[in-house]
Each structure stands twice: as C-alpha cells, then as structure tokens.
C-alpha cells in the first residue's frame, strides 16, 4: 500500500491511499472516529477505475494528527497480531 501526503497541518491530514480496498479504509475510519481526539475522519473513494481513495483526518487534540494516527494504526496492528482462529 502506497501513501501520498496531500495536506499536512498540525490537526489535519489528507492522504491518497494507493491500492487499498474499502474494507481496510472503513475499519480505519471507524477506529479514528471512535477516538476521543478525532473531530472528523472519512475517506473519499472517487471513481472506482480512475482514482485512488483519499483519506481525511482532523483532530481536536494538541498532540496532533500524526500522533493520533500512529497510535490508532499501532493498536490495529496489535489487534491483528493477537488474532487467532
């Protein structure tokens, strides 16, 4: 999965996610919107055959959007590492 940063500010981040499906982006969006420091998170799929999806995150915390995003992704990775069948 490739990621291109389109906008980067203290409390806002817009990313283009290359080669990712709605499933993974939906899980990330849900986790972000459930975080206490996230004001808004959503992804925009664009045209299915022409555009890669873009993800937008806005935080309310003084910690900044990168710190919140890193914490969420680390927590999700830990959940999948501990999963068993």
N, C-alpha and C positions, 0 to 999 in steps of 0.2 A: 504494500500500500504506500503510495507516494502522497506527500502532503506539500502543498504550496501555500505560503502565508500571503494572504491578500490584504489584510489590515491587521495592524498590531498596535494597540494602545494599552495603557495600564489596566483598564477594566473592560476592554473589548478586543475580540479576536475573530477574524473571518478567515477560514481555511478552505482550500479546494482539496477535496479528498479524491485521489485518483485510484480507480479500480476497486471501489468498495460498494457493497450492496446496501439496500435499505435496512436489512436486518441488523447489521452492526451499527449503523448510524442511528437507528431507532433506539437501540439499547443504550448507546452513549447519550443520546438526547434525554432519555428518561432518567438516567443516573444524574446528569447535570441538573436537570430541572428539580430533582429531589434534594439537591444540595442546598444548605441554608445560605450560602454566599452567592448563589447564582440568581440573578434577576431574570434572565431570559436565555434560553438555548433552543436552537432549531436548526434543521438542515433544509436545504432547497435542492431538490433533485434535478431541476432543469429538464431539458429534453433527453429522453432515455437513450437515444442513439447518437446524440451530438455533444452533450455536456456532461462533465463530471460534477457530482454533487458538491455544494458549498455548505459549510457549517459555520454558524454564527453563535458566539457566546458573549454575554455581557454579565459581569459580576457586580455585586454591591460591596464587596469586601475591600479592605485596604491591602490585603495580601496580593491582589492582582489576579488576572485571569490565568496566567501561565501556571501559577502555584495551584490554583483550584483544579485546572485541567489535569495537571500532572498527578495530583492526589486521586482524582477520580479514575484515571487510567490505571494507576498502580493498584488501586483497590479492585478494579475489574479484573486485572491480570491475576491478582492473588485468588480471587473467587474461582477463576477458571483453572488455576494451578491446583487448587484443592478439590476440584470436582472429581467425582468417581462414579462409576457405573455399577 
